[in-house]
Amino acid sequence: MKKYVYLVTDRNRSCLHVGMSTDLMKTMAFYRKMPNLFFDAGQQLTRLVYFEELNSESNAIQRFSLISKFTRAQKDKLIRAVNADWVDLTVGLDYENILRTGIQIRPAAAMLS
């Protein structure tokens, strides 16, 4: 099973969080739905700015541990190497998922009910 190590940030890029997941889309959906328990609205971690896909849990844990120890400057450099504009990568992942599974069009009658 594939594992992902990722970095998420807020809209102001002031907070960076390192995480690990088996499903990035579900994880990002959780971040977006999470209430403002720990952060105010400006600090909600809703932008996926970096991720790595790894083939084993042990590799993912090692990489997660390493990136977690990075300084802020090292994390910034890691992100900028692949995502210079800090674009939210979930848009691309969502599009890739649509292409892989196909667009599901519901009949008009089902939409009305």
PyMOL CGO cylinders between C-alpha atoms (Angstrom):
from pymol import cmd
from pymol.cgo import CYLINDER

trace = [
    CYLINDER, 0.00, 0.00, 0.00, 1.30, 3.43, -0.89, 0.3, 1, 1, 1, 1, 1, 1,
    CYLINDER, 1.30, 3.43, -0.89, 1.98, 5.99, 1.79, 0.3, 1, 1, 1, 1, 1, 1,
    CYLINDER, 1.98, 5.99, 1.79, 2.32, 9.74, 1.43, 0.3, 1, 1, 1, 1, 1, 1,
    CYLINDER, 2.32, 9.74, 1.43, 4.39, 12.18, 3.42, 0.3, 1, 1, 1, 1, 1, 1,
    CYLINDER, 4.39, 12.18, 3.42, 3.10, 15.70, 2.96, 0.3, 1, 1, 1, 1, 1, 1,
    CYLINDER, 3.10, 15.70, 2.96, 3.37, 19.33, 4.01, 0.3, 1, 1, 1, 1, 1, 1,
    CYLINDER, 3.37, 19.33, 4.01, 0.31, 21.52, 4.46, 0.3, 1, 1, 1, 1, 1, 1,
    CYLINDER, 0.31, 21.52, 4.46, 0.15, 25.21, 5.19, 0.3, 1, 1, 1, 1, 1, 1,
    CYLINDER, 0.15, 25.21, 5.19, -2.33, 28.00, 5.79, 0.3, 1, 1, 1, 1, 1, 1,
    CYLINDER, -2.33, 28.00, 5.79, -3.23, 30.75, 3.34, 0.3, 1, 1, 1, 1, 1, 1,
    CYLINDER, -3.23, 30.75, 3.34, -0.53, 33.03, 4.78, 0.3, 1, 1, 1, 1, 1, 1,
    CYLINDER, -0.53, 33.03, 4.78, 2.16, 30.32, 4.74, 0.3, 1, 1, 1, 1, 1, 1,
    CYLINDER, 2.16, 30.32, 4.74, 2.86, 31.02, 8.40, 0.3, 1, 1, 1, 1, 1, 1,
    CYLINDER, 2.86, 31.02, 8.40, 2.25, 27.48, 9.69, 0.3, 1, 1, 1, 1, 1, 1,
    CYLINDER, 2.25, 27.48, 9.69, 3.69, 24.31, 8.18, 0.3, 1, 1, 1, 1, 1, 1,
    CYLINDER, 3.69, 24.31, 8.18, 2.60, 20.84, 9.23, 0.3, 1, 1, 1, 1, 1, 1,
    CYLINDER, 2.60, 20.84, 9.23, 4.23, 17.53, 8.25, 0.3, 1, 1, 1, 1, 1, 1,
    CYLINDER, 4.23, 17.53, 8.25, 1.95, 14.52, 8.00, 0.3, 1, 1, 1, 1, 1, 1,
    CYLINDER, 1.95, 14.52, 8.00, 1.67, 10.98, 6.71, 0.3, 1, 1, 1, 1, 1, 1,
    CYLINDER, 1.67, 10.98, 6.71, -1.35, 9.40, 5.04, 0.3, 1, 1, 1, 1, 1, 1,
    CYLINDER, -1.35, 9.40, 5.04, -2.56, 6.57, 2.83, 0.3, 1, 1, 1, 1, 1, 1,
    CYLINDER, -2.56, 6.57, 2.83, -5.19, 8.79, 1.14, 0.3, 1, 1, 1, 1, 1, 1,
    CYLINDER, -5.19, 8.79, 1.14, -4.23, 12.42, 0.53, 0.3, 1, 1, 1, 1, 1, 1,
    CYLINDER, -4.23, 12.42, 0.53, -7.67, 13.47, -0.70, 0.3, 1, 1, 1, 1, 1, 1,
    CYLINDER, -7.67, 13.47, -0.70, -9.42, 12.17, 2.43, 0.3, 1, 1, 1, 1, 1, 1,
    CYLINDER, -9.42, 12.17, 2.43, -6.77, 13.74, 4.62, 0.3, 1, 1, 1, 1, 1, 1,
    CYLINDER, -6.77, 13.74, 4.62, -7.14, 17.12, 2.94, 0.3, 1, 1, 1, 1, 1, 1,
    CYLINDER, -7.14, 17.12, 2.94, -10.93, 16.87, 3.18, 0.3, 1, 1, 1, 1, 1, 1,
    CYLINDER, -10.93, 16.87, 3.18, -10.48, 16.32, 6.94, 0.3, 1, 1, 1, 1, 1, 1,
    CYLINDER, -10.48, 16.32, 6.94, -8.25, 19.39, 7.25, 0.3, 1, 1, 1, 1, 1, 1,
    CYLINDER, -8.25, 19.39, 7.25, -10.85, 21.50, 5.44, 0.3, 1, 1, 1, 1, 1, 1,
    CYLINDER, -10.85, 21.50, 5.44, -13.74, 20.27, 7.57, 0.3, 1, 1, 1, 1, 1, 1,
    CYLINDER, -13.74, 20.27, 7.57, -11.86, 20.47, 10.86, 0.3, 1, 1, 1, 1, 1, 1,
    CYLINDER, -11.86, 20.47, 10.86, -13.33, 23.20, 13.04, 0.3, 1, 1, 1, 1, 1, 1,
    CYLINDER, -13.33, 23.20, 13.04, -11.20, 26.10, 14.24, 0.3, 1, 1, 1, 1, 1, 1,
    CYLINDER, -11.20, 26.10, 14.24, -10.22, 24.31, 17.42, 0.3, 1, 1, 1, 1, 1, 1,
    CYLINDER, -10.22, 24.31, 17.42, -6.51, 25.04, 17.28, 0.3, 1, 1, 1, 1, 1, 1,
    CYLINDER, -6.51, 25.04, 17.28, -6.17, 27.89, 14.83, 0.3, 1, 1, 1, 1, 1, 1,
    CYLINDER, -6.17, 27.89, 14.83, -8.13, 30.92, 13.74, 0.3, 1, 1, 1, 1, 1, 1,
    CYLINDER, -8.13, 30.92, 13.74, -9.59, 31.01, 10.21, 0.3, 1, 1, 1, 1, 1, 1,
    CYLINDER, -9.59, 31.01, 10.21, -6.40, 32.51, 8.76, 0.3, 1, 1, 1, 1, 1, 1,
    CYLINDER, -6.40, 32.51, 8.76, -4.29, 29.70, 10.12, 0.3, 1, 1, 1, 1, 1, 1,
    CYLINDER, -4.29, 29.70, 10.12, -6.33, 26.72, 8.99, 0.3, 1, 1, 1, 1, 1, 1,
    CYLINDER, -6.33, 26.72, 8.99, -4.05, 24.22, 7.31, 0.3, 1, 1, 1, 1, 1, 1,
    CYLINDER, -4.05, 24.22, 7.31, -5.89, 23.74, 4.02, 0.3, 1, 1, 1, 1, 1, 1,
    CYLINDER, -5.89, 23.74, 4.02, -3.17, 23.96, 1.33, 0.3, 1, 1, 1, 1, 1, 1,
    CYLINDER, -3.17, 23.96, 1.33, -1.25, 20.87, 0.31, 0.3, 1, 1, 1, 1, 1, 1,
    CYLINDER, -1.25, 20.87, 0.31, 2.05, 22.31, -0.92, 0.3, 1, 1, 1, 1, 1, 1,
    CYLINDER, 2.05, 22.31, -0.92, 4.30, 19.24, -1.00, 0.3, 1, 1, 1, 1, 1, 1,
    CYLINDER, 4.30, 19.24, -1.00, 3.99, 15.47, -0.95, 0.3, 1, 1, 1, 1, 1, 1,
    CYLINDER, 3.99, 15.47, -0.95, 6.03, 12.36, -1.62, 0.3, 1, 1, 1, 1, 1, 1,
    CYLINDER, 6.03, 12.36, -1.62, 4.63, 8.95, -2.54, 0.3, 1, 1, 1, 1, 1, 1,
    CYLINDER, 4.63, 8.95, -2.54, 6.44, 6.06, -0.87, 0.3, 1, 1, 1, 1, 1, 1,
    CYLINDER, 6.44, 6.06, -0.87, 6.04, 2.31, -1.40, 0.3, 1, 1, 1, 1, 1, 1,
    CYLINDER, 6.04, 2.31, -1.40, 6.32, 1.09, 2.17, 0.3, 1, 1, 1, 1, 1, 1,
    CYLINDER, 6.32, 1.09, 2.17, 5.28, 2.19, 5.61, 0.3, 1, 1, 1, 1, 1, 1,
    CYLINDER, 5.28, 2.19, 5.61, 8.83, 1.93, 6.95, 0.3, 1, 1, 1, 1, 1, 1,
    CYLINDER, 8.83, 1.93, 6.95, 10.15, 4.24, 4.20, 0.3, 1, 1, 1, 1, 1, 1,
    CYLINDER, 10.15, 4.24, 4.20, 7.31, 6.68, 4.88, 0.3, 1, 1, 1, 1, 1, 1,
    CYLINDER, 7.31, 6.68, 4.88, 8.00, 6.69, 8.62, 0.3, 1, 1, 1, 1, 1, 1,
    CYLINDER, 8.00, 6.69, 8.62, 11.71, 7.33, 8.02, 0.3, 1, 1, 1, 1, 1, 1,
    CYLINDER, 11.71, 7.33, 8.02, 10.99, 10.18, 5.61, 0.3, 1, 1, 1, 1, 1, 1,
    CYLINDER, 10.99, 10.18, 5.61, 8.32, 11.64, 7.91, 0.3, 1, 1, 1, 1, 1, 1,
    CYLINDER, 8.32, 11.64, 7.91, 10.78, 11.57, 10.82, 0.3, 1, 1, 1, 1, 1, 1,
    CYLINDER, 10.78, 11.57, 10.82, 13.48, 13.25, 8.74, 0.3, 1, 1, 1, 1, 1, 1,
    CYLINDER, 13.48, 13.25, 8.74, 11.24, 16.03, 7.37, 0.3, 1, 1, 1, 1, 1, 1,
    CYLINDER, 11.24, 16.03, 7.37, 9.76, 16.61, 10.83, 0.3, 1, 1, 1, 1, 1, 1,
    CYLINDER, 9.76, 16.61, 10.83, 13.24, 17.49, 12.09, 0.3, 1, 1, 1, 1, 1, 1,
    CYLINDER, 13.24, 17.49, 12.09, 13.83, 20.01, 9.28, 0.3, 1, 1, 1, 1, 1, 1,
    CYLINDER, 13.83, 20.01, 9.28, 14.05, 23.68, 10.14, 0.3, 1, 1, 1, 1, 1, 1,
    CYLINDER, 14.05, 23.68, 10.14, 11.52, 26.06, 8.62, 0.3, 1, 1, 1, 1, 1, 1,
    CYLINDER, 11.52, 26.06, 8.62, 14.14, 27.15, 6.05, 0.3, 1, 1, 1, 1, 1, 1,
    CYLINDER, 14.14, 27.15, 6.05, 14.80, 23.53, 5.03, 0.3, 1, 1, 1, 1, 1, 1,
    CYLINDER, 14.80, 23.53, 5.03, 11.06, 22.87, 4.62, 0.3, 1, 1, 1, 1, 1, 1,
    CYLINDER, 11.06, 22.87, 4.62, 10.68, 26.05, 2.54, 0.3, 1, 1, 1, 1, 1, 1,
    CYLINDER, 10.68, 26.05, 2.54, 13.55, 24.93, 0.29, 0.3, 1, 1, 1, 1, 1, 1,
    CYLINDER, 13.55, 24.93, 0.29, 12.00, 21.47, -0.10, 0.3, 1, 1, 1, 1, 1, 1,
    CYLINDER, 12.00, 21.47, -0.10, 8.66, 22.98, -1.12, 0.3, 1, 1, 1, 1, 1, 1,
    CYLINDER, 8.66, 22.98, -1.12, 10.15, 25.58, -3.48, 0.3, 1, 1, 1, 1, 1, 1,
    CYLINDER, 10.15, 25.58, -3.48, 12.18, 22.90, -5.29, 0.3, 1, 1, 1, 1, 1, 1,
    CYLINDER, 12.18, 22.90, -5.29, 8.96, 21.35, -6.65, 0.3, 1, 1, 1, 1, 1, 1,
    CYLINDER, 8.96, 21.35, -6.65, 6.28, 23.98, -6.03, 0.3, 1, 1, 1, 1, 1, 1,
    CYLINDER, 6.28, 23.98, -6.03, 7.88, 27.43, -6.30, 0.3, 1, 1, 1, 1, 1, 1,
    CYLINDER, 7.88, 27.43, -6.30, 4.54, 29.29, -6.12, 0.3, 1, 1, 1, 1, 1, 1,
    CYLINDER, 4.54, 29.29, -6.12, 3.16, 27.24, -3.22, 0.3, 1, 1, 1, 1, 1, 1,
    CYLINDER, 3.16, 27.24, -3.22, 0.11, 26.26, -5.27, 0.3, 1, 1, 1, 1, 1, 1,
    CYLINDER, 0.11, 26.26, -5.27, -2.46, 24.02, -3.57, 0.3, 1, 1, 1, 1, 1, 1,
    CYLINDER, -2.46, 24.02, -3.57, -1.72, 20.59, -5.07, 0.3, 1, 1, 1, 1, 1, 1,
    CYLINDER, -1.72, 20.59, -5.07, -5.09, 19.06, -4.14, 0.3, 1, 1, 1, 1, 1, 1,
    CYLINDER, -5.09, 19.06, -4.14, -6.60, 20.63, -7.27, 0.3, 1, 1, 1, 1, 1, 1,
    CYLINDER, -6.60, 20.63, -7.27, -4.26, 18.55, -9.45, 0.3, 1, 1, 1, 1, 1, 1,
    CYLINDER, -4.26, 18.55, -9.45, -4.82, 15.41, -7.39, 0.3, 1, 1, 1, 1, 1, 1,
    CYLINDER, -4.82, 15.41, -7.39, -8.58, 15.84, -7.63, 0.3, 1, 1, 1, 1, 1, 1,
    CYLINDER, -8.58, 15.84, -7.63, -8.34, 16.28, -11.42, 0.3, 1, 1, 1, 1, 1, 1,
    CYLINDER, -8.34, 16.28, -11.42, -6.10, 13.20, -11.69, 0.3, 1, 1, 1, 1, 1, 1,
    CYLINDER, -6.10, 13.20, -11.69, -8.63, 11.21, -9.66, 0.3, 1, 1, 1, 1, 1, 1,
    CYLINDER, -8.63, 11.21, -9.66, -11.44, 12.31, -11.99, 0.3, 1, 1, 1, 1, 1, 1,
    CYLINDER, -11.44, 12.31, -11.99, -9.42, 11.23, -15.03, 0.3, 1, 1, 1, 1, 1, 1,
    CYLINDER, -9.42, 11.23, -15.03, -8.62, 7.87, -13.47, 0.3, 1, 1, 1, 1, 1, 1,
    CYLINDER, -8.62, 7.87, -13.47, -12.17, 7.03, -12.37, 0.3, 1, 1, 1, 1, 1, 1,
    CYLINDER, -12.17, 7.03, -12.37, -14.03, 8.81, -15.14, 0.3, 1, 1, 1, 1, 1, 1,
    CYLINDER, -14.03, 8.81, -15.14, -16.58, 11.55, -14.80, 0.3, 1, 1, 1, 1, 1, 1,
    CYLINDER, -16.58, 11.55, -14.80, -19.75, 10.25, -13.21, 0.3, 1, 1, 1, 1, 1, 1,
    CYLINDER, -19.75, 10.25, -13.21, -22.73, 11.96, -14.78, 0.3, 1, 1, 1, 1, 1, 1,
    CYLINDER, -22.73, 11.96, -14.78, -26.00, 11.48, -12.97, 0.3, 1, 1, 1, 1, 1, 1,
    CYLINDER, -26.00, 11.48, -12.97, -29.22, 11.37, -14.98, 0.3, 1, 1, 1, 1, 1, 1,
    CYLINDER, -29.22, 11.37, -14.98, -31.28, 14.58, -14.85, 0.3, 1, 1, 1, 1, 1, 1,
    CYLINDER, -31.28, 14.58, -14.85, -34.12, 12.79, -13.05, 0.3, 1, 1, 1, 1, 1, 1,
    CYLINDER, -34.12, 12.79, -13.05, -31.75, 11.77, -10.24, 0.3, 1, 1, 1, 1, 1, 1,
    CYLINDER, -31.75, 11.77, -10.24, -30.59, 15.37, -9.83, 0.3, 1, 1, 1, 1, 1, 1,
    CYLINDER, -30.59, 15.37, -9.83, -34.14, 16.62, -9.35, 0.3, 1, 1, 1, 1, 1, 1,
    CYLINDER, -34.14, 16.62, -9.35, -35.03, 14.18, -6.59, 0.3, 1, 1, 1, 1, 1, 1,
]
cmd.load_cgo(trace, "trace")
